[in-house]
Amino acid sequence: MSSLYIELCPKEFRERIKECPVAYLPLGTLEWHGPHNPLGADGIQSEGFFERFANEYGGIVLPKLFLGPDRKKIVDGIEYYGIDYSNNDDPVIAYDDCQLSGSAYYVDDELFEMILMNIAKQLTRAGFKILVAHGHGPSIFAFQRLKDKFKDTYGLDTLTLFDLDIEDELKFQNDHAAANETSIMMALRKDLVHMEYNDEEVMKAVYGKDPRIFASEKLGNEIIDINIKYLKEALDAMRD
């Protein structure tokens, strides 16, 4: 039986939610993740992880979002979002402000939080007791800020993979398009990672360890495995 919400018939849905009333929400974007990763890397990683996890543990994986919040500035009438502009002294390669190819995801914090609260309401109505979300960094942080509101308003317990007690390098999606995310992509969808494109285009807006040196499918599977282990333990404790 599939663990994907969109593929379940009502009978299958009732069976899965009775066994494990946990929903998983991939917080995606359509955003530049270096020349070598697909634009949907955020959602592909979180959805791939959640599907693998749910197939082992139980629960149901929601469709991934592609909208999310981020920092924003306007210069000479041009809007820049997220990694369109550098806020760090040590990107892999320094770069000037620019509208990065393919990025199309931005919504403001207020609208995004409204979307999340409405998702929580509908999931509670459908019978879920726990919601696990992960993916795009600013989306995760917005989700975490609503933790008490989810609980107080709907009685819904929530969790992200950043809540797990895992060392930084092995946290899930803990950089931007660098060794961590690229390794996860290699482990989940190696066919979508094109390291050779880094020879054709400047690898700007990549934060973390250089993926050309440190990324590997092996590291990606190590990250996935330890997050599966710790998430199982966290959910067991919440359900008890």
Helices and strands as residue ranges (DSSP letters): G 5-7, H 10-19, E 22-27, H 41-57, E 60-61, E 72-75, E 78-81, G 82-84, H 109-126, E 130-135, H 137-145, H 147-154, E 157-159, G 161-163, G 168-170, H 179-189, G 190-192, G 195-199, H 211-214, H 217-239
